[in-house]
Amino acid sequence: MKNKSLSQLVRDYSTGEINEREYREMRTKLIQDIVVGNIIIEKIKYIPPANQKNRKIIINLQNKRPLFIAISVLGIISILLIIGVFTLR
């Protein structure tokens, strides 16, 4: 096995370069080597984005529309039922 990272193994499996059995064997060997100390994990040098203050928050309203429509329909039905009960008395 080449020195691969776990993320590289996942990429290879997802693209079909290795099958499930090979992926599991290589993943098991990689994790065992890391635990034993044969493979040293390098610290990731993460650099956060510079302009976090100006970042826009995007709200996905598409998921909220069905809920709004359902509540609106239930409200209208409730109002019609209440009006119907009072007019029939």
C-alpha positions as CSV (number, residue, x, y, z in Angstrom):
1,M,0.0,0.0,0.0
2,K,1.2,3.4,-0.9
3,N,1.3,6.0,1.8
4,K,-2.2,7.3,1.4
5,S,-4.3,9.4,3.7
6,L,-7.8,8.4,4.7
7,S,-9.3,11.1,2.6
8,Q,-7.4,9.8,-0.5
9,L,-8.7,6.3,0.2
10,V,-12.2,7.6,0.4
11,R,-11.8,9.5,-2.9
12,D,-10.4,6.4,-4.6
13,Y,-13.3,4.3,-3.4
14,S,-15.9,6.8,-4.4
15,T,-14.4,7.1,-7.9
16,G,-14.3,3.4,-8.3
17,E,-10.5,3.0,-8.4
18,I,-10.6,0.5,-5.6
19,N,-13.5,-1.8,-4.6
20,E,-15.1,-2.1,-1.2
21,R,-12.9,-5.0,0.0
22,E,-9.7,-3.2,-1.0
23,Y,-10.9,0.0,0.6
24,R,-11.7,-1.7,3.9
25,E,-8.4,-3.6,4.0
26,M,-6.4,-0.5,3.2
27,R,-8.3,1.6,5.7
28,T,-7.8,-1.0,8.4
29,K,-4.1,-1.2,7.7
30,L,-3.8,2.6,7.7
31,I,-5.5,3.0,11.0
32,Q,-3.5,0.2,12.6
33,D,-0.3,1.8,11.4
34,I,-1.3,5.2,12.8
35,V,-2.2,3.7,16.1
36,V,1.1,1.7,16.3
37,G,3.1,4.8,15.3
38,N,4.4,3.6,12.0
39,I,2.8,6.5,10.2
40,I,3.1,10.0,11.6
41,I,0.2,12.2,11.1
42,E,1.1,15.7,9.9
43,K,-0.8,18.6,11.4
44,I,-3.0,20.4,8.9
45,K,-2.0,24.0,8.4
46,Y,-5.4,25.6,8.3
47,I,-5.6,29.2,7.3
48,P,-9.0,30.8,8.0
49,P,-10.5,33.1,5.4
50,A,-9.4,36.7,5.8
51,N,-12.8,38.4,5.3
52,Q,-15.1,36.6,7.7
53,K,-16.7,39.8,8.8
54,N,-18.0,40.6,5.4
55,R,-19.4,37.1,4.8
56,K,-23.0,36.9,3.7
57,I,-25.3,34.4,5.3
58,I,-27.5,32.7,2.8
59,I,-30.8,31.4,4.0
60,N,-32.3,28.6,2.0
61,L,-36.0,29.5,1.8
62,Q,-36.9,26.7,-0.4
63,N,-37.2,24.3,2.5
64,K,-39.3,26.7,4.5
65,R,-41.9,27.3,1.7
66,P,-43.7,23.9,2.1
67,L,-44.0,24.5,5.9
68,F,-45.4,28.0,5.3
69,I,-47.9,26.7,2.7
70,A,-49.0,23.8,5.0
71,I,-49.6,26.2,8.0
72,S,-51.5,28.6,5.7
73,V,-53.8,25.9,4.4
74,L,-54.4,24.6,7.9
75,G,-55.2,28.1,9.1
76,I,-57.7,28.7,6.2
77,I,-59.3,25.3,6.9
78,S,-59.6,26.1,10.6
79,I,-61.2,29.5,9.9
80,L,-63.7,27.9,7.4
81,L,-64.6,25.2,10.0
82,I,-65.1,27.8,12.7
83,I,-67.3,30.0,10.4
84,G,-69.2,26.9,9.4
85,V,-69.9,25.9,13.0
86,F,-71.2,29.3,13.9
87,T,-73.4,29.7,10.8
88,L,-75.0,26.3,11.3
89,R,-76.1,27.1,14.9
